[in-house]
Amino acid sequence: MIVPDWLGQRVIQRGDRLALVFEQKEWTYAQLAEQVTELTGLLIKQGIKPGDYVAVLMANRSEYVFLIHALARIGAIAVFLNTRLSAVEISWQLGHSGSSWLIYDQLNKTTGTEAIVITSSQLDQDVNLKAIAIDSLNLTTKPDQNHDYESKSNPKNKNLKLKNTYALQHSNLLEHNANIDLKVVQAIVYTSGTTGKPKAVQLTYGNHFFSATAAAFNLGIEPDCDRWLVCLPLFHVGGLAIVWRSVIYGSALILQPKFEQEQVIEAIANQPITIVSLVPTMLKRIMANATFESSLSHWQKLRTILLGGAPVDKRLWQRCLELDLPIAPTYGLTEAASQVATLTPTEAKSKIGSAGRSLLCNQIRIIAIDAINPQEEISKQHSNFNSKPSYELPSGEIGQIQVRGTNVTIGYLNNSIRTFPSIQKAIDQSGSKHDQDWFSTGDLGCLDSEGFLYVVNRRHDLIISGGENIYPAEVEALLANHPLLKKFKEFCVIGTDCPEWGQQVTVAIVNDAGNDTKLEPSLTLETLREFCQTHNLARYKLPKAIAIISAMPRTASGKIDRQKLRELIEQKDRL
C-alpha cells in the first residue's frame, strides 16, 4: 500500500500548527519540514543513499526528530542504538546490522568512535563504516522563538493563517520520496531476549501506521489540542512510536533530553500537555518528589498518562486511582511497534491489573503453555512465530500470549534461526487458515470473558529494570569468566523485586560447602560490578545484589526453577 508522505501532508494541511518543542524552542510543521529537507540534503551530500543502513547513537534532541524524518525521506533504514550500551556492545550491533554509517552526537562521541574502531577491525577490508557527527553538519534553519502555544494550537482561532510560506516556496523539495510504501522497512530496533545476542527487529512504515491509527481508536486523539510529552529515549520503540504518531495525528511532540522528574513535573505544570508516556518506575519517582503534590491538579487534568515498558504494580495502581490520575496501562513489545493492548483511563478504574483489550490492528490469543516447544521451533527456524495447530485456551485460563496483526514485525534482521516469512499459512484448532502467523511473545497471561488481557509473567527469565530489558544469559556468560566465581559449584542470574526499578539483577551463588551464609571476603558485590564494567557491560545491566544459597532449585526435567529461586531469594536477606 502506498500512502502520501505524512510530514508533507501535515505541511499542506496544517503547516502553521505546532509540531515540536524542545528546550524552549518550537517548530511548526512547516518549519519542521524545512529542517528535515535541509538535513536530507546534507546527508545526501555526505553520501547516504536509499537502502543504506544508518546507525544512530544520539540522546534525545530536536535533531533526532529531524534525522528520523530525513532518513525516511532518503529511503535509508535507521538502526537505533541504545546510548547506555558499551562500545563493545554497540560494535556488535553495527556489524550485525551491516550498518554503513554511524551518526552520533557530542555526548556519545567517545563511545561512538570507540565502537567504530572495534567494528572496523573486525569487518572485511572492503567494508567502510563511515561516521557523521550530527553537530558538524551545522543546520542553519532556525526554530520559531515565539512561544505562543495557544495561537498555534487553539482550535477556536479560526483566523490564523500560515505565515511560513515554505510549503509553497519549496514544494519541489517535498517531492523527494513524497510517497510512503507501508511494506518498506523504516527502522531496526534491537530488543533483548532471554537467549543469545539481542534481536534486530525490522519495523515497517506499515507497522508504525497501523499501530498509530489503532491507538487513536482506543485512546482518541485531539490533533488541535494534543501535546504529547516524551522523556522516553527515542531509540526505544516507545519513544520512536510517538514521533510517528505525532506526525500522523497532526499533534505536537514535546520532547525532553532525558527523564528528569523535576523537568517532567515543571512541564506538566507550565505547558498545555495532554498526554505523557512513562515507565511505571518514572511515575513512582515523580509521585515521590516533593513538588508533585503542588502540581497534582495539573496531572489530574491530563487526558492520558500512558504507562508501558513494564507491568504496573497494584500498589502504584491503587495510589493513582486515589489521586484521580488518568492512567492507561499498556502491554506491548518492540516486535509489535509498541502496544498490542491498552487500557483506557476509565477502564483502569475497574480493571485493576489488566493491560486492556487488543488494539484494532491486532488480535491476542492465549494458547496452552506446552503448545510450543521453543527448541523445536528454533530447529524449524520458526521461533516466535507459530504455524502449527495450537490449543487455544478459554477465558480465565493462563497460557502463553500470542499476537498477530498489521503492527507485528516482518521478522528479525540477519538471523536465520529467527527470521520468518512475512506471510505464512497457519492452522488453528478449528482448522481455519489465516494469512498471518501468530507471534509468541514468551509471556504468560490470560483473557477474561470481556477480552481484557492480564499479564501474569513477562518473558520468564527476562529482567525488566526501569523499563530496560536485561537478559540473564549475557550477564551469566560474562560472570562465568570471573576467577572467584569459578570456585563455586553454581551460580545463576535472575531478576528480583526492587522498589525503585521494578526488578534488579541478582546473582545467586551456590556455596560448595552447602553453607548459605558466607562467601570469600574478596568476592563482593563491588568486585562483581567492577569485573563487569571492566568487560564493557552496560551500567544498567550490572548486578545490584548477591544471594548465597545452599542448593539450586530445579524442575522435574532438571532445569533451574527460576521462579522458585526468585521466591527463595526474596525471602532471604541480601548481602
N, C-alpha and C positions, 0 to 999 in steps of 0.2 A: 504494500500500500504506500502510495506517495502522498505526502501532505505538504502544505506550504511551510516555509521556514518560520518557526514560532516567533523568533525575535523580529524578523522582518514584518510579520503580520501585526505585531504589537506596535511597531513604529507607525504603520499605516493607520491602525485603528485607534491607538491611544498613545501616540508618541509624546504627549505632554504629561503623561501620568508618571508618578514616582515609581522607579524600578528598583533602585538600590541605594542603601545608606550604609556608609562605613566611616567610622571615626569622624563624625561631624561633617562629612561630605556626602552629597547626594547626587544621583543621576536620574534623569527622566529616561524613558525608554528610547527616545531619540538620541540622547546623549550616550546611553549605554551602547547603542548600535554604532555610534560614531567611534567610541573607544575600541569596540570589537573589530570594526573594519580597519582601523589603524593598526591594531595588533596583528590582525590577519595578514596585512601587507608586510609587516616587519618579519613575521615568521616565515612567510613565503620567500622573502628576500634572503633569509638565513639558509633556506634550502629545504624546509619541511614541505612535504608533498602528500597528496592523497594516499591513504593506505599505510603511512608511516605509524609506527608505534612510538608515542611520545610520552615518556615518563614525567610525572610532575611531583616534585618534592618541595612543597611550599606550605607555609602557615596560612590561615585564613586572612585574606586581604581582598581589596577590590579587584586587583589584577588577576586573582584566582578565578573570579567570576568571568572576567573578560576572556581569560585563557580557555575556559571550558567552551564558551561560545565560539571563539576563534578557531580552535582545533576542529570543532564540528563544522564550521564553515569551510575549512580547508578539505575536510574529509579524512583527517588523521584520527587515529584511535588513541584516546587518552588512557594512560596507565597511572592510576593514582597510588602514590606511595605514602605509607604511614610515617610521619615525621618522627615518631617515637622509636622507630627501629634503629638498630646499629648499622654502620656502614657495610658490615659483612652481610647482614640480613637484606639490606637494600640491594646489594650487589647481586645476590641470588635472584631476586625478583627482576632486576634489569636483564640478567642473562636469560632467565626462564621465559620472560615475555618477548624477548627478541627486540627490545626497545633500541631504536637507533638514535634517540635523542633523550636528554635529561634536562628539564627546565627546573631551576631551583632559585630560591630567594636568598637574601643575605643571611638570614637566620639559619639556613640549612646548607650554607656554602661548604663548610668544613666536612660535614658528613657526606654531602653530595660528591665533592671532589675525591674524597677517600674511596667512595663506592665506585666511582668511575675508574680509578687506578686499579682497584681489585678486579673489577669486571673486565677491563681491557686486557689484563694479564692472563685471563682465563679464556678469552674468546679467540676465535681464529684470527689470524693476522689481517685477513681482508675485511673483517668486520670493524667498522669505525663507529664507535659510540661518541656522539658529539654532545657538547654541553652548551646551554644558554643560561646566563644569569639574567633573570627577568628584569632586574633593576638596571642592567646595562642597556636595555632597549630604549630607555628614555621616552616613554609615551608622553606626547605633548598635549593631548586634548585635556582640558580642564573640566572638572565637575561643576555642577551648579552650586554656588555657595549660598543661595537663598533658601534658608531652612524653613520655608513656609509649607509645612506638611499639609495644612488644611487646603490651601489653594491647589495643591497637586492631587488631592485625594477626595475632597468633599464632593459627593455626587450632586449636592444641591447647587454647586457652582456651574450653571449651565452655559455661562458666557465665556468660560475660559477657552482661549484659542492657542493653538500650537505656535509658540514663539520661535522655537528652534526649527528652522526650515530644512534641516539635514535630510529628511526623507525625500524632499523634492530636489535638493541640490545634488545629492549623491545617490540617487536611486539606482544608478548603474552599478555602484559598489555593492548594493544589497542583492544584486542578482547572482553573485558568486555562490554556487550551491544553494540557490533560492528554494529548492525543494528538499524535503527530508524523506528518505526511504526508511520506513519503520523496521524493515528487516535487517538493516545495516547495524553493525556493532559500533556503539558510541564509546564505550569505556571498558577497561579491565579493572576490576576491584578485587584485591586479594582478601580472602577470608580464611581464618584459621579453621583447622579441623582437628579431629582427635588422633589422627594418624598421619605420619609423614610431614611433608612440607605444606605450606599454605597453598590453597587452590585459587587459580586465576579465573574469576567469574566474568564471563562475557555478557555485558548488558547492552541490549539494542535500544535504538530510539523508540521502538515499539514498546519495549518493557517500561521505559520511563513514561511514555504517553498514556498507556492503559493504566498504569499504577496511579498516575496523577488524576486522570478522569474518574477512576473508581473511588479514590479517596475523596474527591469532591462530592460525589453522590452520597457518600457516607456521612461526611462531616459538614458538607455545604461550603460554599465559597461566597465571598462578597468582594469581588475584584476592585470595586471603587473604594473600599474601606480597609480591606485586609492588609495588615503589616505583620510579616512572619519573622520573628526574632530567631536568629540562628547563632548559637555558640558552639554547636557541634562541629567537629572538623569536616571540611569539605571532601577530604579523602575517604571518609566513611560514607557508606551508601545513604545513611540518614541525612547527612548534610548535602550530598550530591543531589538526592531526590528533590530537596526543597529548591535548589537552583532551577531545576527544570519545571517544577510545579509553579513557581512564581511567574515564569515567563508564559507558561501555558494558561494559567489563570488570569494573568494580567495584574497581579497583585505586587506588593513591594516586599523586597528582601532586606531585612535589617540585619546586617552581618557584624559579628563581633570577632576580634582576633582569636580569642580563645575563651574558655569558660572561666569567668571570674564572678563569684557570687555577687559581689558589690556592684559590678557593672550591669549585671542582669537586673538586679533589683532597681538600680537607678534608671535603666532604660524603660522598664515596665512602669515606673512612677512618672516619668517625664515625657514619654513619647506615646503616640496613639497605637501601641502594639495591640494586636487582636489574637495572635497565635504565637505560642512559644514551644519549641521542641527541646525536650530534656531527657537525659538518662535519669532513672529514679534516684541514683546517688546524688546527682546535681540538685534535684529538688529537695532532698533531705538536707543538704548543706545550706541551701537558700533559706529553708524554713527555720534552721537553727541559727541563722545570722541575726545579730542584734537589731538590725534595721528592718527586718522583714515585717514585723508587726505593724510598724507605722505605715507600710506600703500595702497592707493586706487588702484594702478596698480596691486598689488598682488591680491586684491579682484576681479578685472576685469578679471584676468587670471583663476579664479576658473572655474571648469566645471559646478558646480551647487551650489546654495545657497537654500537649501530646507527649506521652511517655513511652519510650521504647528502648531497645538495646539490652534490656534485662527485665526480669519479672518485677512487678510492684508488690512488695511485701504488704501483708494485711495491716500491719501497724501504721505504715505510711498512708495506705489507702484510707483507713478509718480517720486518720488525722486530717486528711484532705477533705473528707466529707464533713467533718465537724466544722472546718473553716469555710465551707461552701466554695471550694476551689473546683473549677470545671475541668477535671482531669479526664483524659481519654487514653487509657492503657491500650497498648497495641501488641501484636505478635508479628514479627517479620524476620526476614533473613536477607542477606546480600543476594542470594540466588533468585529472589523474587523482587528485586529493585525496591526493597524496603518492606512495606507492610503487606500482610496477607489477611489480617483480621484487625479490626479496630472497634473499640467500644466507644460509644458517644458519651459525652458528659452526663446526659440524662440516664442512660443505661447503667453508667458506673455507680449510680446511687442504689441500684437494686441487684446488680450482677457482680457483687464483690468477688474478686479472684478470677474473673473471666477476662479474656483478651478480645472479646467481641465476636461478631459474626464475620464470615468471609466477605471480602470486597467483591464488588460487582464483576471484576475481571477475572476472578479465580474461584476455584472450588476447594473445599477442605474435606478430607475424609479421615477416618480412623480405622486402621487395619490391625489385625492380630499381631502381637509383637513378634511371633515366630514366623510370620508370613514371608519375611525377607531375611535371608541369611547373608549378612554383609560380605563374608568371604566368598560365598558362592556368586554373589552379584559382581564382585570385583573380578573374579576369574572370567566372568562373561562380559566384562567391560560395560556393564550397565549399573555400576554403583550409583546409588542415589535415585536412579530412575527405575521404576518397576514396570515390567512389561509382561508379567505372568499373572495368572489368576491369583487374587488375593482375597482373603476373608475379611470383608468389611464389617466392623463391629456396630452394634446398635447403640443408640444414645445412652450415655451414662457409663459405658464400659471404657476402661483405659487401654489404650493401644498406641501404635506408632502413628504420628501425624504425617499425612501426605497432602500435597497441594499440587494443583495444576492450573494453568491459565496463561493468559497473554502477557502477564508480568513476569513469568518464570524464564530464567536464562535459557539460552540455546545450548549451553554447555561450558565446560572449562577449557581454557586455552592450553595447548601444548601438554596435554595429559591424556595419553592413550587409554589409560585404565579408567579415567573418569570423564571421558568425552563421549557424547551420545548424539545421535541424530536429533534434529530439532523436531521432526515429526516421526513418530513410531505408532504402531498399532498395538493397543493394549486391550486385553480382555479381562473384564472384572468378573465378579462372582456370577452375575446374571448372564454372562456370555456376550453382552453387547460390546461393540467396538467403539473406540474413541480415537480422535485424530492426534491426541497428545498424551504422553505418558504421565503418570503420577510421580511427583518428586518426593522422595522420602527425606524428611527433614532430620531424622535421627532423634527427634524429641518425642516425649510421651505426653499424651493428653487424652481428653475426651470431649465429646459434644453433648450438650444437654438436648432436651426434646425440642427446644426452640432454635437449635443450631448455633448456640453460643459455645465458643471454644474455651476450654480450661487446660492450661499447660501444667502438667504435673512435674516434669523434669526436662530441663533444657540440655539436649546433647549430653547424654550420660556422663562423659568424662570431661567435657569442655568446661574450663573455668572462665566465668564472666566476672571480671573485676572492673567496676566503674564504667561498664559499657564496652570494655576492651575484651576481646576473645584471646584466651591463652590456652594452647593445647599442651597437656602434660607430657606428651611423648617428646617434645622438643627439649623441655627442661630436664626430663629424665635422661635423655641421651647425652646431654652436656654433663650432668652431675655424675654419670657413670664413670667419667674420667677423673673424678676427684679422688686423690690418693687416699684420703682418710675414709671416704665412704666405701671404697673397695674392701675395707677390712670388715665391713658389716655384712651380715647374711643377706639382707634385702632392704630395699627402700622403694618408696612409691611417692609420686607427686599427685596431689589432689587439691580440689578447691574446698575450703571450709568457710563457714559463715564469718562475715566481717561486717560490723555495724555500719561502717562508713562506705565501704566499696561494694557491698553485697557479698562478694567472695574474695578470698585471698589465697595465694599459692602457699601450700603447706607441704613440707617434706616429712613423710612418715618413715621412720627408720626402725628396723627390727634389730634389737641388740643380740649379738651372738650368744651371750651368756643367758639369754632369757630375762635379763634384768630390764625392766621397762622404765627405769628412773634415771639412768646415768649414761653419759657419753664421754668420750675422751675430752679432756679440758680444751684441747685445741680445735675441736670440731664444734663450732658455734654458728649461730645464725649469721653473724657478721662475716665469718670466714667463708661460708657458703655463698653469701651475696657477693663478696669480693671476687671469689672464683668465677662466678657467673658473669660479673661485669668485665673481668679480665678477658673472658672469652666472648665478648661482644653480644651478650644477651640484653635485650631492651630492658630498661629500668622497670617498666610496669609488669614484666614477667618475673622479676626477682622474687625468691622465696621471702615470705613475711613471717613464717612460723615453722618450728620444728616440733614434731611429736615423736616420742620414743614409745614403741610398743613391743610386747613380748612375742607376738606372732601375727602374721598377716592373715586376715580373714579371707576365706576363699569360697567360691561357689562349688556346686556339685561337680562341675567339669574341671575344677582345679584352677580357674582363673581368679585373680584378685577380686574380691567383692568390694568394690569401691564405695558403694552405698553404706555397707556395714562399717567399713573403715572410717568413713566420714562421721558416722554416728559415734563410733568409738572415740575418735579424736575429740569431738566436740563435747564429750563427757569428761575429758581429762583436762588438766591444766597444761597449757602450752608453755614451752620454755620461754 
